[in-house]
Amino acid sequence: MKKYAKELVILLLQALLFYAYPAYAFRIDPMGAVFLMLFATLVLSLVLGVCSRSSVKWGFPALCALLFLPTVPIYYNSSALVHALWYPVVSAVGLGCGSGLAALVRLLRKKA
């Protein structure tokens, strides 16, 4: 369990983003909240890509989609199901960029 502590913390933050944030944010601006959640997913997956060397991290995009699906009947209407496709895409992009950045830093440190 301690081996995957970083991954679990980031997954917990993602779950908090999906379940706690909309309860307060939609009173202000619904579309702004959706874009902020997409951006936060990108940042969380980027952090996961940088800090995790485990192969388990590549399941994170699928978990993002699965975490989002139960929020549709809670906070949204059925038209929000299309966002379940955006979250894994955004997460995979962030994860790939973060992993590439971490590999580049390791390569540069190795050469120096």
N, C-alpha and C positions, 0 to 999 in steps of 0.2 A: 504494500500500500504506500509506503514511504517512497518507493521507487517512482511512483506516478503522482507525487504530491503537486508538482507544478501544473500538470495537465488537469488534475481535479480542481485546483483552485481556479484556473481559467474557465473550466466548464461551469463551475459554480457561479462565477461572475457573469457568464453568458446567460445562465438560467435566471439570475437576478435581473439582468437586463430585459429579458423577455417577459418576466412575470411581475416584477415590482415596478419597473419604470413606467409602463403604459398606464397604470392606475393613476399616476399623477400628471403625466405629460400630456395626455389627450385633452385635458381641460384647457390647455394653452393653444396648441396647434397640432392637429393630427398628422399632417404631412411632414412637418418639421420633426416630429417624433419618429416617424418611420425612417427618414433619412439619417437622423442621429443614431438610431439603432443599427442601421446598416453600416454607418461609419464606425461605430463602437465595435461591431462584429469584425470589421476589417482590422481595427487596431488590436483587438484581443487575439485574433489569429496571427497577426504579425508578431506579436509578443510571444505567442506559443511557438511559432516557427524559429524565432531567435533563441529562446531559452531552453527548448526541449530537444534532446538528441534521440529520443525514443521513437520507434516506428509507430507507436500507438497514436501519435499526434495526427496521422493521416486519416483517422476516423472522425476527426473533429468536424469537418464539413457535414458529414451525414448526421452527426449528433446535433448540430445546429438546426438542421431541418426538422429532425424529430422533436427537438425541444420547442420549436416554434409551432408545430401543428396543434398541440392542445390549447394554445393561446387564442386560436382563431374563434372558437365558440365563446371564449371568456370575454375577450376585449373587442373583437372585430366581427364583421359579417363574412359570408362565404366568399366574397370577392377578394379577401385578403389571402386566400390560399395560394395565389400566384407568388406571393412573397416567400413561400416555402421553397421556391426554386431559386430565389435571389440569394438567400442566406448561405447555402452551401457554395454557390459560385463565388460570392464575395469572400467567404471564409477560405476557400481553396486558393484564391489569388493572394490573400494575405499570408497564408501559410507557406505558399511557394516563395513569395518574396522574402519572408522572414528566414526561411531555411536557406535560400540562396545567399542572403546577406550574412548569415552565420557561417556558412561554408566559405564565403569570400574572406571574412575576417580570420577564420582559422587558417586559411591558405596563406594570407599575408603575414600572419604571425609566425607560421612555419618557415617562411622564406627569410624573415628578418632575423 
